[in-house]
Structures are given as C-alpha cells and as structure tokens.
Amino acid sequence: MSRLRTVIAAVDFSDSSRRILVLAARLARKHGAVLHVLASVPTENEPGPADPAYVRAAVRSAAVRSAAVRSAAVRRAGPQDPPVGDHSTLMATRDALRRLVAEVPDLISPCLDVIAGSPTSTILNAAEREDADLVVMAADHGCPSGTHIPGAVAQHVLLNARRSILVVPSSWTPPAVGIGLAPIVVGVDATEPGLGAGRLAAELARTLETTVEAVHVVPYPEVSTELERLLHIVAPTLDGLRVEVGDVVERLATIAAPVGMRRPLLVIGRRGHGGPEAMPGSTAERLAALGTIPLLMYRPA
C-alpha cells in the first residue's frame, strides 16, 4: 500500500466517534481516498452499540443540522447473520449516522454504511468488501452501556483483520487543523511486514508533511545479520535507524508516548494474515491494550 485509496471509519456513536470521523476524513482528503463511515446494527441475539435505547439517546444528542450527505446503504454483513429483528432500529441508526456525519465539516460526500451484525464482524466484512486500505476505529469501540468489555472489539479486529487498522485511544483529540499525528514512529524488522511498515510510514510522513523515526528493538545489544540487513535496506529510505535494547512493547510505547507538542503515530507490521489461526498476545494487541498511543497495524496486501 503506497497511498490510501479507501478508508473506513468505524463509529459507534460514543464520544470517540466524532474524533474518529475527523481523523479519517482528514487522512482520506490528504490521500484523495474514498471514505466509508460504518455503523453496525446488532441482530436480535447480539447486544451492541445500536440497541434501541442507545440509538434513541444518540438521536437525541446528535446535532440536527442540514448537510448534503449520501443516502445510507443498508447492507448485510454476511450470509451467516440471522434476520434483523427491529427494522425501526435500523432506520434510527441510519438517521443517527447522518446527523453524526453532519457535525464534521471535514467530510465531503462520504459513503454511509449501516450494516446488520456484531461490531467485529461488521468491521471485518466491510473492510474485505470495500477492499479497504485502512480502517480507523477507537480503542474503546463498543457499547457505552457496558455490555462490551472496553477494548474488546478493537482487540478482536486487530487479531483477525486482513487489512491495516488504525486504533485511536479515547484520550486523543484532533487539532483545529491538520492531522495531529507527528512524528511517525515505525517499528521495523527484517520481515516483509516490518519492511512494509517502514515503507508505509515513509509515505505517510511525506503525505502528512512530517518526519519519520525508524526503530528496531532487540532483546540484547548484539550486532546480528538481521540488524545489518536493516541498516542496509531501511536506513537510506527512512533517513536512519534507531536501535533500542529491551522489551519490544515497552520500548516502542515509551518512544511513541505523547510528550508536550510531540504526538506520534506508531506504525508496526503484523506477521500472519489474521483469521482463526491468529494468536493473541502479539505486539499489536499488547500495544493496543495500553490505550494510550495511536497505533497503525500494517498488514501486507
């Protein structure tokens, strides 16, 4: 992925949704990408952020402003989903999504998608269907009423996604202008996902007009064949390579932590292709669980 062509913003009408929309809209505009705004409607047996009581609250709280937006496309998440039990909930969600989108001035004719299914399956299936280059979602995406464990949806998406995912912590707020993510910190290694993350970070830094910092973490100070290869391949592309010693998650989290005006975006590659064979506890899931750093998990196409 050299440039973003299709971006999906997954929203749940929580306080984080507007921030997610602003970030996704600005990224899409910078790259000239198509933006999809996605909301899920859980089926009868699946509680979630679009349950009737929650949607009524979202409709009441959404600012009612006129805006030229495309009609919502009501689609199924997949052939395995049971029938939708409450058509009025589906329509209420669509109206709430329109009003939410109307609150964000950076949006220009986004595609609005209201899909029946659990939040996790909705996001994963939509990413595949739209051939998305990037999915933007909140780290606390899920039901604000507490029926979902905070972070569970984001964790499941990271674990199973076959697309690149940008998880944004609830503490992050967009600036008045610009993206508000600088510099780009990228964790690299000699694998294809690690090198691909480096290429993506360089492209993002160029597009967003910021700098990129490449970091390679090793458990102990030793010059290895992998490190020599990285110095040869990555250093010329990313203008240098920083080598750190210690735990990968701990060192990357420390380097990418926001300090003052420094508000980095952390980019890492993910080995494997998601799905049932994916194993929990990887670097991506551990970093996302911290809930403090905007994290972009890159997956090779």
C-alpha positions in Angstrom: 0.0 0.0 0.0 1.7 3.2 -1.2 -1.3 5.5 -0.9 -4.6 5.2 0.7 -7.5 4.7 -1.8 -10.3 3.5 0.5 -10.6 4.4 4.2 -13.3 3.1 6.6 -14.2 5.0 9.7 -16.0 2.6 12.2 -18.2 4.5 14.6 -20.4 3.5 17.5 -22.0 6.9 18.4 -19.8 7.2 21.5 -17.8 10.3 22.5 -14.9 8.9 20.4 -16.9 8.7 17.2 -16.6 12.3 16.2 -12.9 12.3 16.8 -12.5 9.1 14.7 -14.5 10.8 11.9 -12.4 13.9 11.9 -9.1 11.9 11.7 -10.4 9.5 9.0 -11.8 12.4 6.9 -8.5 14.3 7.0 -6.5 11.2 6.1 -8.8 10.5 3.2 -8.6 14.0 2.0 -4.8 14.1 2.1 -4.7 10.9 0.1 -7.6 11.6 -2.2 -9.3 8.4 -0.9 -12.9 7.3 -0.7 -14.2 7.5 2.8 -16.8 5.0 4.2 -18.5 5.8 7.5 -19.6 2.5 9.0 -22.1 1.7 11.8 -23.4 -1.6 12.9 -26.9 -2.8 14.0 -26.7 -5.9 16.2 -29.1 -8.6 15.4 -31.7 -9.9 17.8 -29.3 -12.1 19.7 -26.3 -9.7 19.6 -26.3 -6.7 22.0 -24.2 -3.8 20.9 -23.9 -0.1 20.4 -27.0 0.2 18.2 -29.5 -1.3 20.7 -32.8 0.7 20.7 -32.2 2.5 24.0 -28.8 3.6 22.9 -29.9 4.7 19.4 -32.6 6.8 20.9 -30.0 8.5 23.1 -27.8 9.0 20.1 -30.6 10.5 18.0 -31.5 12.9 20.8 -27.9 14.0 21.4 -26.8 14.3 17.7 -26.9 17.9 16.5 -29.6 18.4 13.9 -28.0 20.3 11.0 -28.7 20.2 7.3 -25.9 18.6 5.3 -25.6 17.2 1.8 -24.7 13.5 2.5 -25.3 10.4 0.5 -28.2 8.2 1.4 -27.2 5.3 3.7 -26.8 2.0 2.1 -28.3 -0.7 4.3 -26.4 -3.9 3.7 -25.9 -7.3 5.3 -22.7 -8.1 7.0 -22.6 -11.7 5.6 -24.7 -14.7 4.7 -24.4 -16.2 8.2 -26.1 -13.4 10.0 -29.6 -14.1 11.4 -32.5 -11.9 10.3 -32.7 -8.3 11.6 -35.3 -8.2 14.4 -36.0 -4.5 14.6 -36.4 -2.5 11.3 -37.1 0.7 13.3 -33.7 0.3 15.0 -32.0 0.0 11.6 -33.7 3.2 10.4 -32.9 5.1 13.6 -29.3 4.1 13.3 -29.2 5.4 9.7 -30.7 8.7 10.8 -28.3 9.0 13.8 -25.4 8.3 11.4 -26.5 11.1 9.1 -26.7 13.5 11.9 -23.3 12.5 13.3 -21.7 13.0 9.8 -23.3 16.4 9.6 -21.4 17.5 12.6 -18.0 17.0 10.9 -17.1 19.8 8.5 -14.1 17.9 7.0 -16.4 15.2 5.4 -17.0 15.6 1.7 -19.7 13.2 0.3 -18.7 10.1 2.4 -20.3 6.7 1.7 -22.6 5.9 4.7 -23.0 2.2 5.5 -25.4 0.8 8.1 -24.8 -3.0 8.4 -26.6 -5.7 10.4 -24.2 -7.8 12.5 -21.9 -7.7 15.5 -19.4 -4.7 15.6 -16.4 -7.0 15.0 -17.9 -9.0 12.0 -19.3 -5.7 10.6 -15.9 -4.1 10.5 -14.0 -7.1 9.3 -16.5 -7.9 6.5 -16.8 -4.3 5.4 -13.0 -4.0 5.1 -12.9 -7.0 2.8 -15.9 -6.0 0.8 -14.7 -2.5 0.1 -11.0 -3.6 -0.3 -10.1 -1.0 2.3 -6.6 0.2 2.6 -7.2 1.4 6.2 -9.8 1.0 8.9 -9.9 3.8 11.5 -11.5 2.9 14.8 -11.5 3.9 18.5 -9.7 1.8 21.0 -12.9 1.8 23.1 -15.2 1.0 20.2 -18.2 -0.9 21.6 -21.3 -0.4 23.6 -21.2 2.6 26.0 -23.8 0.9 28.2 -21.1 -1.5 29.4 -22.3 -4.7 27.7 -18.9 -5.0 25.9 -15.6 -5.1 27.7 -13.7 -1.9 26.8 -11.3 -2.6 24.0 -12.7 -6.0 23.2 -13.9 -5.0 19.7 -10.6 -3.3 18.8 -8.6 -6.3 20.1 -10.7 -8.8 18.0 -10.4 -6.6 14.9 -6.6 -6.4 15.3 -6.4 -10.1 15.9 -8.5 -11.1 12.9 -8.1 -8.3 10.3 -6.6 -8.9 7.0 -6.3 -5.1 6.4 -4.4 -2.3 8.0 -6.0 -1.0 11.1 -5.5 2.4 12.9 -6.7 2.2 16.5 -7.0 5.6 18.2 -7.1 5.9 22.1 -10.0 7.7 23.7 -7.6 10.3 25.1 -6.6 11.5 21.6 -8.2 14.7 20.3 -7.8 16.2 16.8 -6.2 19.6 16.5 -8.1 22.5 14.9 -6.3 21.9 11.6 -4.1 19.1 10.3 -3.9 15.5 11.3 -2.3 16.0 14.7 -0.1 12.9 14.5 3.6 13.7 14.3 6.2 12.4 14.0 5.6 8.9 12.5 7.3 6.3 14.7 7.7 3.0 13.0 8.9 -0.3 14.4 10.9 -2.2 11.8 12.5 -5.6 11.5 13.8 -7.7 8.6 10.4 -9.4 7.8 8.2 -8.3 4.9 5.6 -6.8 7.3 8.3 -4.9 9.2 9.8 -3.6 6.0 6.3 -2.8 4.6 5.5 -0.8 7.7 8.6 1.2 7.1 7.5 2.0 3.5 4.1 2.9 4.7 5.5 5.2 7.4 7.7 6.9 4.9 4.7 7.5 2.6 2.5 8.8 5.5 5.3 11.1 6.6 5.6 12.5 3.1 1.8 13.0 2.7 1.3 14.5 6.1 4.4 16.6 5.8 6.1 15.3 9.0 9.2 13.2 9.9 9.6 9.5 10.4 11.6 7.8 13.1 12.5 4.1 12.4 13.1 2.0 15.5 14.4 -1.6 15.7 14.2 -3.2 19.2 16.5 -6.1 20.1 16.4 -8.1 23.4 20.2 -7.6 24.0 23.0 -5.5 22.4 24.4 -7.6 19.7 25.0 -6.9 16.0 23.1 -9.5 14.1 22.6 -10.4 10.5 19.1 -9.0 10.7 20.3 -5.7 12.0 23.0 -5.4 9.3 20.3 -6.1 6.7 18.1 -3.4 8.2 20.8 -0.9 8.3 21.4 -1.6 4.6 17.8 -1.5 3.5 15.9 0.8 5.9 18.4 3.5 6.8 18.6 5.1 3.3 14.8 5.1 2.9 13.9 6.3 6.4 16.9 8.6 7.0 18.5 6.5 9.7 17.6 3.7 12.1 17.4 3.9 15.9 18.3 0.6 17.7 16.9 0.1 21.2 17.5 -2.7 23.6 14.8 -4.3 25.7 11.2 -5.4 25.5 9.6 -4.5 22.2 6.3 -3.3 23.5 7.8 -1.4 26.4 10.4 0.4 24.2 8.0 1.3 21.4 5.4 2.5 23.8 7.9 4.7 25.6 9.3 6.2 22.3 5.8 6.8 20.9 4.3 8.3 24.1 2.9 11.8 23.6 5.0 14.4 25.3 4.2 18.1 25.0 3.6 19.0 21.4 5.0 15.7 20.3 2.1 13.4 19.4 3.4 10.4 17.5 1.6 7.9 15.4 3.1 4.4 15.9 3.2 2.1 12.8 4.1 -1.6 13.1 3.8 -4.6 10.8 1.9 -7.7 11.7 3.0 -11.1 10.7 0.4 -13.6 9.5 -2.9 -12.8 7.9 -5.4 -12.9 10.7 -8.3 -15.3 11.0 -8.9 -18.3 13.2 -5.2 -19.2 13.2 -4.1 -15.8 14.6 -2.7 -15.9 18.1 -3.4 -13.4 20.8 -0.7 -11.6 22.8 1.2 -10.2 19.8 3.0 -6.9 19.8 0.0 -5.2 18.1 -2.6 -6.4 20.7 -0.3 -5.6 23.6 0.3 -2.1 22.4 -3.4 -1.5 21.6 -4.3 -2.7 25.1 -2.3 0.1 26.6 -4.9 2.5 25.1 -2.5 5.5 25.1 -0.9 5.6 21.6 -2.5 5.9 18.2 -1.4 2.6 16.6 -1.5 1.7 12.9 -1.0 -2.0 12.4 0.1 -2.6 8.8 -0.8 -5.8 7.0 0.8 -6.7 3.7 -1.8 -7.0 0.9 
